[in-house]
Amino acid sequence: MPKVIALAGKGGVGKTTIGGMLIRYLVEEAKKGPVLAVDADPNSNLNEVLGVAVHSTIGQAREDLKKEVPAGMSKDNWVEYKVQESVIEAGGFDLLVMGRPEGPGCYCAANSLAKKYIDVLKENYPFVVVDNEAGMEHMSRLVTQDIDVLYVISDPAPRGILTVSRILSIIGELGLNIRKTAVIVNRFGPLNEDATLRTAGERSVAITGTIRNDDALIEGDAAGNSIFDLDRTSDALSDAYAIFRKTMGEL
């Protein structure tokens, strides 16, 4: 059975970068076959972290529903074809991007498409990594409801820890089937350690692991490098890999 791993957290905490490090970890360490990476954030940029170009999205497939279905094809077959067409193949992983709808309206139709066909696609992969949109609202419309590991990402700021606390508190209300939840504090350092740990204690947030600030990661991002270009000795990558080994050892 495929293992589904999802990431959540408020905007700007480095969630997508950590998602990229997770995908690299699975490609390099798990070696069980290609990983299906799903960018479920309408503000898509996981492809940039992974170093691949996007040629089609689920949002575009949604717009195609408004057009005439080709002769000889049912509507369901046409949509399935467009979703399959949206899968971007890369070295060690495939990427599926939700994207923004081109027309007016909410993302409900695009999410419904993603849920339906990710359930079909994921049977071909040992691991599925879902990078969700920022905040808490998306938790009720996750593209998949069965999750083996949910990584909730925060920065060291009290607001980040508060968002983590709120996400953890609503998980039970949403009826999601989550096997394990792990909290990661990103950009952790000696200047914010005391305040972070104090806020986490006040909010009863158990921190699973921390990832240090890393100049090499910042410089690589500014240069437009992918996460696969980051040196294995990087502080951030070393910290992330240690967390992944700890939380996914039995997967």
Phi, psi and omega in degrees: 000140178293145176262126183256126181236128183237157178235140180219163179153168181285166182294145174085008182267358180092023183300313182292323177297317178294323174300320177295319178295324178296316179297317177299318179301314181294322178295317186276324189258319184285313176051046179251005183128176183296146177265138172266113177263129181242117175268097183266012178267123177304330175272068192292128170211013176298326180299325179292321177296323182273348177079035178232155179266147180259127179250343181200152182223167175295324178301321177292324177298324177299317180294327180292340177297336182279348183265171181290133177284135181304147179301138178089359179239140173281164179299317180297318180294324179293316179295317179300320178298316181293324178292315177300323179295334182281349181287122181261120182268133180220182182287107177088350180207158170243150184235132174239123186249128177290309177073181179263140170298144181281337181253183180288162177119172181277181182267009187301316182295318179296319178296319180297319176298314182298315180302313185296312189270339172293324176299327177283313184295321189295341179295345180266004186229145175284331181224140173236125179247122184247116176265108185271165179291162185292156175088198185253336189302326183293342187299332181278352180228036176306144182290348172216140185262346181253112188234130178280316177224128173250116175266120177258117189259140176223158164266179184287350184291147178305324180296324178295316178295322178297318178297319176302315180301318180291319178299314181298325184287334183264352182304315181295328182288337186270352179069027179281144178265093184244119183288318183213140176240134180228135180258127178242129174259118182267157179058040183280140180202171184298334182288335183243004186300310184297313182295320181297311182294325178295314180296319179298320178295318180295329182262004181056041178260117178274116181276123180282321181191164181234151178238125185286157168302144185216110181298325181297322178293316180297315181294321179295320179295317179296329180275356180081019179283156176273168180295337179284346177274347183289133181297143182297339180276359180304139179302313183296315182293320178298316179296315181297315180299322179297321178293316181296319178297320181293320187266343183239016184303327183264359182282000000 
